[in-house]
């Protein structure tokens, strides 16, 4: 599985941004020193209460247990779980998450992994252990190509304050079919 990492500096004026990605791990910290040891995720706090108060969102896209983080990772000040469907965070009240529909029954069924399933995205079901490094988990576009969606996409939205932010995103291509992932930042 080839991993790539991009780091960019962006200035955001709106409250909501959307990130459209291929299979992805999105975090606000560099990937380093991950050994798979699990820590219980704690509720986000003010920057002074955090080990690294500069992380606004830490999202492990496709995580199977959204209430834990792996060794070396921490949640951001605006999120209390590692992945969720777009909506208000249960602890912080900030709106963020995967922006997709969820039907009953789901368009593509359920992955039955314990992670967050949507109609058109699933957590990568070949790696269901808890505490794996964020570089070993991903969210992918479930059957979008097979059902005629020309441009496969994953959409995340994040509520943030005005300011300057660094965005770090990791990509996985376990099937060898997403050679050139793109990131789009939009303001709503």
DODRENDO-741254 format. One line per field, with one value per residue (C-alpha): residue in three letters; z, x, y. Coordinates in nm, 3 decimals. Layout:
BEGIN
aa ALA / ...
c3 Z / ...
c1 X / ...
c2 Y / ...
//
This chain:
BEGIN
aa UNK / UNK / UNK / UNK / UNK / UNK / UNK / UNK / UNK / UNK / UNK / UNK / UNK / UNK / UNK / UNK / UNK / UNK / UNK / UNK / UNK / UNK / UNK / UNK / UNK / UNK / UNK / UNK / UNK / UNK / UNK / UNK / UNK / UNK / UNK / UNK / UNK / UNK / UNK / UNK / UNK / UNK / UNK / UNK / UNK / UNK / UNK / UNK / UNK / UNK / UNK / UNK / UNK / UNK / UNK / UNK / UNK / UNK / UNK / UNK / UNK / UNK / UNK / UNK / UNK / UNK / UNK / UNK / UNK / UNK / UNK / UNK / UNK / UNK / UNK / UNK / UNK / UNK / UNK / UNK / UNK / UNK / UNK / UNK / UNK / UNK / UNK / UNK / UNK / UNK / UNK / UNK / UNK / UNK / UNK / UNK / UNK / UNK / UNK / UNK / UNK / UNK / UNK / UNK / UNK / UNK / UNK / UNK / UNK / UNK / UNK / UNK / UNK / UNK / UNK / UNK / UNK / UNK / UNK / UNK / UNK / UNK / UNK / UNK / UNK / UNK / UNK / UNK / UNK / UNK / UNK / UNK / UNK / UNK / UNK / UNK / UNK / UNK / UNK / UNK / UNK / UNK / UNK / UNK / UNK / UNK / UNK / UNK / UNK / UNK / UNK / UNK / UNK / UNK / UNK / UNK / UNK / UNK / UNK / UNK / UNK / UNK / UNK / UNK / UNK / UNK / UNK / UNK / UNK / UNK / UNK / UNK / UNK / UNK / UNK / UNK / UNK / UNK / UNK / UNK / UNK / UNK / UNK / UNK / UNK / UNK / UNK / UNK
c3 0.000 / -0.115 / 0.128 / 0.032 / 0.246 / 0.157 / 0.388 / 0.287 / 0.458 / 0.394 / 0.507 / 0.584 / 0.613 / 0.640 / 0.930 / 0.725 / 0.489 / 0.282 / 0.194 / -0.099 / -0.096 / -0.229 / 0.032 / 0.313 / 0.660 / 0.767 / 1.063 / 1.196 / 1.305 / 1.121 / 1.098 / 1.320 / 1.600 / 1.575 / 1.749 / 1.762 / 2.136 / 2.206 / 2.429 / 2.521 / 2.338 / 2.573 / 2.519 / 2.345 / 2.567 / 2.534 / 2.379 / 2.719 / 2.828 / 2.522 / 2.472 / 2.137 / 2.147 / 1.781 / 1.656 / 1.579 / 1.424 / 1.423 / 1.199 / 1.140 / 0.838 / 0.845 / 1.209 / 1.357 / 1.716 / 1.699 / 2.077 / 2.085 / 1.937 / 1.870 / 2.050 / 1.938 / 1.831 / 2.010 / 1.931 / 1.827 / 2.028 / 1.814 / 1.805 / 2.069 / 1.836 / 1.545 / 1.277 / 1.249 / 1.000 / 0.951 / 1.246 / 1.586 / 1.784 / 2.092 / 2.332 / 2.165 / 1.974 / 1.658 / 1.333 / 1.133 / 0.968 / 0.651 / 0.439 / 0.283 / 0.304 / 0.516 / 0.394 / 0.560 / 0.429 / 0.316 / -0.063 / -0.045 / 0.269 / 0.584 / 0.637 / 0.984 / 1.106 / 1.386 / 1.193 / 1.034 / 0.723 / 0.481 / 0.159 / -0.057 / 0.172 / 0.402 / 0.636 / 0.480 / 0.608 / 0.565 / 0.875 / 1.165 / 1.463 / 1.713 / 1.778 / 1.435 / 1.310 / 1.113 / 0.809 / 0.820 / 0.816 / 0.544 / 0.415 / 0.057 / -0.206 / -0.182 / -0.529 / -0.664 / -0.985 / -1.020 / -0.991 / -1.251 / -1.037 / -1.276 / -1.025 / -0.704 / -0.396 / -0.018 / 0.133 / 0.484 / 0.635 / 0.933 / 1.130 / 1.211 / 1.320 / 1.087 / 1.073 / 0.911 / 0.927 / 0.821 / 0.669 / 0.654 / 0.466 / 0.400 / 0.115 / 0.069 / -0.255 / -0.153 / -0.487 / -0.718 / -0.877 / -0.725 / -0.864 / -0.848 / -0.547 / -0.525 / -0.234 / -0.283 / -0.018 / -0.051 / 0.160 / 0.230
c1 0.000 / 0.165 / 0.138 / 0.183 / 0.165 / 0.102 / 0.142 / 0.004 / -0.077 / -0.428 / -0.616 / -0.985 / -1.236 / -1.561 / -1.682 / -1.725 / -1.474 / -1.514 / -1.237 / -1.289 / -1.042 / -0.969 / -0.894 / -0.750 / -0.619 / -0.652 / -0.461 / -0.308 / 0.019 / 0.303 / 0.314 / 0.595 / 0.667 / 0.344 / 0.357 / -0.008 / -0.060 / -0.414 / -0.505 / -0.864 / -0.966 / -1.037 / -1.275 / -1.124 / -1.012 / -0.885 / -0.536 / -0.368 / -0.512 / -0.387 / -0.047 / -0.038 / -0.293 / -0.238 / -0.431 / -0.785 / -0.910 / -0.749 / -0.951 / -0.861 / -1.085 / -1.217 / -1.120 / -1.305 / -1.318 / -1.377 / -1.337 / -0.965 / -0.648 / -0.322 / 0.002 / 0.146 / -0.192 / -0.436 / -0.772 / -0.799 / -0.959 / -1.275 / -1.339 / -1.397 / -1.404 / -1.178 / -1.450 / -1.821 / -2.096 / -2.125 / -2.301 / -2.233 / -1.956 / -2.114 / -1.873 / -1.737 / -2.049 / -1.849 / -1.991 / -1.763 / -1.745 / -1.793 / -2.055 / -2.263 / -2.613 / -2.720 / -3.028 / -3.219 / -3.115 / -2.784 / -2.734 / -2.431 / -2.520 / -2.309 / -1.944 / -2.024 / -1.683 / -1.786 / -1.662 / -1.874 / -2.060 / -2.238 / -2.426 / -2.119 / -1.815 / -1.692 / -1.400 / -1.142 / -1.272 / -0.948 / -0.796 / -1.043 / -0.806 / -0.819 / -0.511 / -0.355 / -0.159 / -0.362 / -0.154 / -0.312 / -0.676 / -0.865 / -1.212 / -1.293 / -1.556 / -1.782 / -1.915 / -1.914 / -1.735 / -1.944 / -2.269 / -2.175 / -2.048 / -1.791 / -1.574 / -1.531 / -1.515 / -1.505 / -1.633 / -1.553 / -1.670 / -1.515 / -1.643 / -1.348 / -1.281 / -1.128 / -0.752 / -0.454 / -0.432 / -0.193 / -0.361 / -0.191 / -0.358 / -0.244 / -0.366 / -0.386 / -0.439 / -0.477 / -0.632 / -0.400 / -0.686 / -0.651 / -0.320 / -0.376 / -0.588 / -0.682 / -0.772 / -1.026 / -1.085 / -1.411 / -1.578 / -1.950
c2 0.000 / 0.322 / 0.613 / 0.976 / 1.284 / 1.648 / 1.948 / 2.286 / 2.615 / 2.750 / 3.058 / 3.008 / 3.290 / 3.088 / 2.875 / 2.556 / 2.397 / 2.085 / 1.846 / 1.609 / 1.323 / 0.978 / 0.709 / 0.915 / 0.959 / 1.323 / 1.459 / 1.774 / 1.612 / 1.437 / 1.057 / 0.933 / 0.685 / 0.484 / 0.148 / 0.040 / 0.096 / 0.221 / 0.514 / 0.597 / 0.911 / 1.196 / 1.484 / 1.781 / 2.065 / 2.415 / 2.440 / 2.480 / 2.143 / 1.954 / 1.795 / 1.978 / 2.259 / 2.345 / 2.041 / 2.155 / 1.827 / 1.484 / 1.253 / 0.888 / 0.824 / 0.470 / 0.404 / 0.102 / 0.222 / 0.596 / 0.635 / 0.547 / 0.695 / 0.510 / 0.587 / 0.919 / 1.058 / 1.286 / 1.432 / 1.794 / 2.071 / 2.047 / 1.670 / 1.402 / 1.098 / 1.002 / 0.973 / 1.051 / 1.131 / 1.508 / 1.669 / 1.823 / 1.656 / 1.494 / 1.670 / 1.985 / 2.093 / 2.172 / 2.036 / 1.807 / 1.463 / 1.260 / 1.436 / 1.158 / 1.014 / 0.719 / 0.532 / 0.250 / 0.008 / 0.161 / 0.182 / -0.050 / -0.245 / -0.236 / -0.322 / -0.466 / -0.348 / -0.114 / 0.190 / 0.462 / 0.342 / 0.574 / 0.505 / 0.563 / 0.519 / 0.244 / 0.192 / -0.042 / -0.377 / -0.572 / -0.412 / -0.429 / -0.424 / -0.139 / 0.071 / 0.033 / 0.333 / 0.586 / 0.492 / 0.143 / 0.253 / 0.435 / 0.520 / 0.430 / 0.498 / 0.192 / 0.095 / 0.451 / 0.346 / 0.029 / 0.227 / 0.488 / 0.774 / 0.918 / 1.103 / 0.903 / 1.123 / 1.139 / 1.461 / 1.584 / 1.911 / 2.092 / 2.390 / 2.617 / 2.971 / 3.228 / 3.182 / 3.016 / 2.635 / 2.362 / 2.057 / 1.721 / 1.438 / 1.082 / 0.865 / 0.488 / 0.297 / -0.070 / -0.172 / 0.024 / 0.221 / 0.569 / 0.685 / 1.061 / 1.163 / 1.530 / 1.756 / 2.035 / 2.300 / 2.487 / 2.749 / 2.738
//
